[in-house]
Amino acid sequence: MSRGDEYVTAADRALEGAYEEPMSLGEYVDQVFENPKIASHASKYLLEAIEAAGTRTVVEEGEEAERYRFFDDPHNDGEHAILGNTEVLNAFVDDLRTIAAERGKNEKIIWFDGPTATGKSELKRCLINGLREYSKTPEGRRYTVEWNVEGAVESRGLSYGDQAVEDEDDWYESPVQVHPLSVFPDDVREELLAELNESTEDHIDLHVDQRLDPFSREAYEYLEEQYRRNGAEELFATITDPQHLRVKNYVVGVGQGIGVLHSEDEGHPKQRLVGSWMQGMLQELDSRGRKNPQAFSYDGVLSQGNGLLTIVEDAAQHADLLQKLLNVPDEGTVKLDKGIGMDIDTQMLIISNPDLDAQLNQHADRNGTDPLKALKRRLDKHEFTYLTNHSLEAELIRRELTGENEVWEAREYEELAEKIRESISLRVRDADGEITDRELAPHAVEAAAMYAVVTRLDDGDLPAGVDLVDKAILFDRGYLQDGDERIEKDEFEFEDETSGEHGIPVTYTRDELASLLQTERDRHHTELPVQDVVMPRDVLNAMAEDLDDAPVFSAGERTEFENRVVPVKNYVFQQQEDDVLEAMMRDKRVETSTVEEYIQHVYAWATDERITNDRGERVEPDPLKMKVFEIEHMGRFSEDNYAGDEPGPAVREFRTEKIITALNRHAWERRDEDFSVSDVDLTEIPIIRSLLESYDWDDVARIHEDFDPRQWDDPPADTETATVKERTIENMTDLFDYSEASAELTSRHVVGQIAYKWD
């Protein structure tokens, strides 16, 4: 088999399970009783498609929430995932549940509003992708009917054009995806649905209130007239015989179950809504002196979206159309012509930027005489905002730059932290047309994301000692950690009335980063091949400096955003400093077993208990071991803090307040049902973990006595500084995936900042 044939075969397999053979109306009803979901009305079907993908737990704005995976675009590998705005999306699903159950909001048009680059376009694509793929599954099958009248008489019937055709070419599908149960007379359909709803445990009843669409009604009435004249006894059974009526499934897509009205679509309102008359067809079809619905195009947005979803994007461009939609949701019908109406079952959704809000409120000062009041009453607004989660913004920036579609999921925040800080390597074409590798150093994307988020947060509700970076961290992981002290977001009273409504959009950040990657310049040291490395400070400087040239920002915003860059620079420097220190001290890290031994001795010292030595003997805690650990490994104390080997007041307070308190808290949080402590992992306690992982420059000076940071850029050979630098660069590339160039630049920046105060 050739490579081309292999791909054709793979495509065949992909479509294999999506379609099935047409069936009779009776067979369809039998299937409905086996699987009622295949007959769901529009809002119920949309709700079921969303719920079928399941949920996952996320933290947004510091609060845990259950997020529907449907909005992660799982069927399309996350390409059009909607990042953040989970609370808004959950409210949308709640509205769908209310509408589907017909408990209210039936007359509402769901409205997604928000500034540009907040994910509204992704919502549209995500809905289209998700509904298309769900309709390919057995539980998500979507059905309509098709007609063949050729066997009734020897005329053209419903065929188009001058030439009559036979066999499969004689079948004509409902152009608006009419529901198969609409074929039944009203009283029979009501009885069928009552029995169906009674037999299922679903908390939302199935509703099918629509009559046949005009095209199908023309076929039905034509067949009814022919067979009534011929004296058919079982008239309905004859009309819906499989030779005339078939139920077929279709894969949902734009134009079939989903209608999308784009900003550039033109035409008068009725044409945009339902379609237009085709004059040539009107002349050809014998319609007994009236307009024949067969001669209608049915290419309007409601016609395409009948049976499922109608989307009007950039709704401010179609404001005139919105008023024409006022009665469609509650009446469920729209006119093709004065004498021809069409029942509609579709969930209407409009998407807009804030300019629509301005249009709707242009007459607000007229109070009761506002001509747009009826329209505003029918709009159910859901407002998308800019992301205020640092990790989500970093994920979005990476998507914008690299096209990566992975949706970040993590059981622990540390997993997200690793993704946030990662570098990005891209290939770009330089000014000479040559392909070259460029790197966004570790923390560069993190810096851009943090700065963007900080510009979006309210700063009027910050308590003492907390800045906007702290608030961003709280929103992202839900707590602040300082040693063993953990402060939950619930302990703060943030108002956040406007957080996310304004700030730097991701498109600005993306363009700034793309420009930095494309610009060929040596930013730091001409003797190093570093012109292809973009550092975090390059990113922050460029983003702040170029605000004046960006027309999207007002003068007030530029000033405000420029003032917010300093705490972000401090935050990013702290991250870089932690990397350098950890890499510098990697070989001096205290073994876990040594820490655990120290903890055992401290606990025994505090509780007057004994410990078990290597020979299994019960002995007193060793004051010398504790002293040596606290002086040499921790660097917290000196000989002056001890009387011989006995601890002084500061040491006793540290052991009691920091070690024992932390240990007891950890044990209490992990107690079992009998309130006993078991399997306590001492290294999970923050203050104890810091003994294993955290270092400062005093530790460096204590361990490396001949280290001189002023020599870091070009250390003399065979010196301790040269040895420390070599190991540090090596460890940075190994531990944190720095390139040698970015490790060199980062370490120079960090060590240079402490060199001037080194004693």
Number of C-alpha atoms within 10 A of each C-alpha: 6 7 8 9 10 11 11 12 12 12 11 11 11 11 11 11 11 17 16 11 8 18 15 17 22 15 12 20 17 11 14 16 18 12 16 20 20 20 25 26 22 26 26 24 27 25 19 19 21 20 14 15 18 12 15 11 14 19 18 23 25 21 16 12 16 14 20 19 19 23 24 26 24 20 17 14 13 19 20 23 24 25 21 27 20 19 16 16 20 15 12 19 18 13 20 23 19 17 21 25 18 15 10 12 19 20 19 24 24 21 21 24 23 24 19 17 17 25 21 23 16 19 21 19 18 24 21 20 21 23 26 22 19 24 23 21 14 14 15 24 24 26 22 22 27 21 23 26 24 21 13 16 11 9 11 17 19 21 20 16 12 9 7 15 14 11 8 8 10 20 21 20 18 21 23 28 26 28 25 23 27 18 22 16 12 15 8 12 17 16 10 15 18 14 12 17 17 10 11 15 8 11 8 17 19 23 20 18 17 20 21 23 23 22 23 25 15 17 24 21 12 16 25 19 13 15 19 14 9 9 9 14 10 10 15 16 12 17 25 21 14 17 16 21 26 26 23 21 21 19 21 27 19 17 20 20 28 25 27 22 21 15 13 9 10 12 11 11 17 17 17 20 26 23 21 19 18 13 10 10 17 17 12 12 20 13 14 7 6 9 17 19 24 22 20 20 16 24 19 22 26 33 31 28 30 27 30 27 29 25 24 24 22 21 24 22 17 21 13 12 17 18 15 14 19 19 15 20 20 14 12 16 17 21 14 20 13 6 8 13 14 20 20 26 28 26 28 24 20 24 24 22 21 15 15 19 14 12 13 17 14 13 15 15 9 11 9 9 10 15 14 15 16 11 17 19 12 21 19 18 17 17 20 24 24 27 30 29 28 29 28 21 26 27 22 23 22 21 16 17 15 11 11 15 20 15 20 14 12 12 9 9 14 11 12 19 15 12 17 23 22 20 22 17 16 12 13 16 14 14 10 6 8 9 11 12 13 21 22 23 26 28 24 26 29 28 28 27 29 28 31 30 30 29 24 23 24 19 16 9 14 16 12 6 6 10 13 22 20 17 27 23 21 24 21 23 25 20 18 16 12 9 14 18 12 11 14 15 20 12 8 13 10 15 12 14 9 11 20 24 19 18 22 23 21 23 14 17 23 19 14 18 24 14 12 20 24 17 16 14 14 15 13 14 10 10 7 11 11 21 18 23 25 26 24 23 18 16 23 27 13 16 23 17 12 13 20 16 9 10 8 13 16 12 11 8 17 20 14 13 20 19 12 17 20 11 17 22 18 12 15 21 20 13 16 21 21 17 21 23 22 21 24 23 22 17 11 14 15 16 10 15 10 13 19 15 15 20 19 18 22 22 20 17 19 14 10 11 13 17 18 13 11 6 6 8 10 12 12 15 22 16 15 13 14 21 23 17 18 18 14 14 20 17 16 14 16 12 13 9 18 16 9 12 15 14 19 14 11 11 17 16 12 13 21 16 12 16 18 17 14 21 23 12 13 18 20 13 10 15 15 11 7 6 11 10 15 10 8 13 11 19 16 12 18 19 19 22 16 15 18 19 14 16 20 13 13 12 19 16 14 13 15 14 11 11 19 18 20 18 16 19 16 11 18 12 9 8 13 16 21 19 14 19 24 14 15 24 24 19 22 25 16 12 13 16 17 21 20 14 19 24 24 21 21 24 25 18 17 19 21 16 15 14 14 10 9 13 7
